[in-house]
Amino acid sequence: VTVTGYVRIVKYGGAESCNCKTSDKEKMDIHVELAVNPGDPDTKSFIVEITSAYPNRDRIDLKHLIGHKVMVTGLVFYDIEHVQNAVNTNPKGTDLWRATIFELHPVVNFVVLD
């Protein structure tokens, strides 16, 4: 699937089952939160994850892309570990930071559009 949006946040994903709960940042996924519009809140963000296997990941400065429009291609993944954090699966939750439990993981192509 290919999506476009504005980069809101870039951060390491932390210790998750998909990376065997590692604390090694070199092996952690990088979470990139996208929004349809600049300034959209967390609850409207869509998560894409760049794994440690992504080509030249260590040479990409993703933080400078905050606020820029990007096009991302990847596999659709239902991330059950965050069911409590998504508006679509827990609309009355108190720790909501994503619109949907679905995400692109892994990312296979990442293009800056502006």
C-alpha positions in Angstrom: 0.0 0.0 0.0 1.2 3.5 -0.7 0.1 6.5 1.5 1.0 10.2 1.5 1.1 12.5 4.4 3.0 15.0 6.5 5.7 13.8 8.9 4.6 14.7 12.5 7.0 12.7 14.7 10.0 10.5 14.2 11.1 8.3 17.1 12.5 4.8 17.9 9.7 2.3 18.4 11.2 0.8 21.6 11.3 -2.8 22.6 8.5 -4.6 20.8 7.7 -8.2 19.9 8.6 -7.5 16.2 12.2 -6.8 17.3 12.4 -9.5 20.0 12.1 -6.8 22.7 15.6 -5.5 22.0 16.9 -2.4 23.7 19.5 -1.9 20.9 18.5 1.1 18.9 20.3 -0.3 15.8 17.7 -3.1 15.8 14.6 -1.1 16.8 12.1 0.1 14.3 11.8 3.8 13.6 8.2 5.0 14.0 7.2 7.8 11.7 3.8 9.4 12.4 2.1 10.8 9.3 -0.9 13.2 9.2 -3.2 14.1 6.3 -2.8 17.8 7.2 0.1 19.6 9.0 -1.0 20.3 12.5 -3.4 17.3 12.8 -3.5 15.9 16.4 -2.0 12.5 17.5 -5.4 10.9 17.2 -5.4 11.4 13.4 -1.9 10.1 12.9 -1.0 7.0 10.8 2.1 5.0 11.8 4.7 3.8 9.3 7.7 1.8 10.6 11.2 1.6 9.1 12.9 -1.5 10.2 16.7 -2.0 10.7 16.7 -3.9 7.4 15.7 -0.8 5.4 18.5 0.0 2.9 20.8 2.8 4.2 18.5 3.5 7.1 21.5 4.8 9.2 22.3 7.4 6.5 18.8 8.9 6.4 18.1 11.9 8.6 14.4 11.4 9.2 14.1 14.1 11.9 14.7 16.9 9.4 11.6 15.7 7.5 9.2 16.7 10.2 6.6 18.9 8.5 7.4 17.7 5.0 5.1 15.7 2.8 6.2 12.2 2.0 5.0 9.1 0.1 5.5 5.8 1.8 5.0 2.3 0.5 4.9 -0.8 2.7 2.9 -3.8 3.9 -0.3 -3.3 5.9 0.2 -4.6 9.5 -2.5 -4.9 12.2 -0.4 -4.0 15.3 -2.3 -5.7 18.1 0.2 -4.5 20.7 -1.3 -1.0 20.3 -5.0 -1.8 20.3 -5.5 0.4 23.4 -3.8 3.4 21.7 -5.9 3.6 18.5 -9.0 5.6 18.1 -10.6 2.9 15.8 -10.2 0.1 18.3 -10.5 2.0 21.6 -12.4 5.2 20.9 -13.0 6.1 24.6 -9.4 5.3 25.6 -7.2 7.7 27.7 -3.9 7.0 26.0 -4.7 7.5 22.3 -1.9 8.5 20.0 -2.9 7.0 16.7 -6.0 7.0 14.5 -5.9 3.3 13.6 -4.4 0.0 14.7 -3.3 -0.5 11.1 0.1 0.7 10.0 2.7 0.2 7.3 5.3 -2.2 8.6 7.8 -2.7 7.1 8.3 0.3 4.9 9.7 -0.7 1.5 9.9 2.8 -0.1 10.1 6.3 1.3 10.0 9.4 -0.9 10.0 13.1 0.1 7.5 15.0 -2.0 8.4 18.6 -1.0 
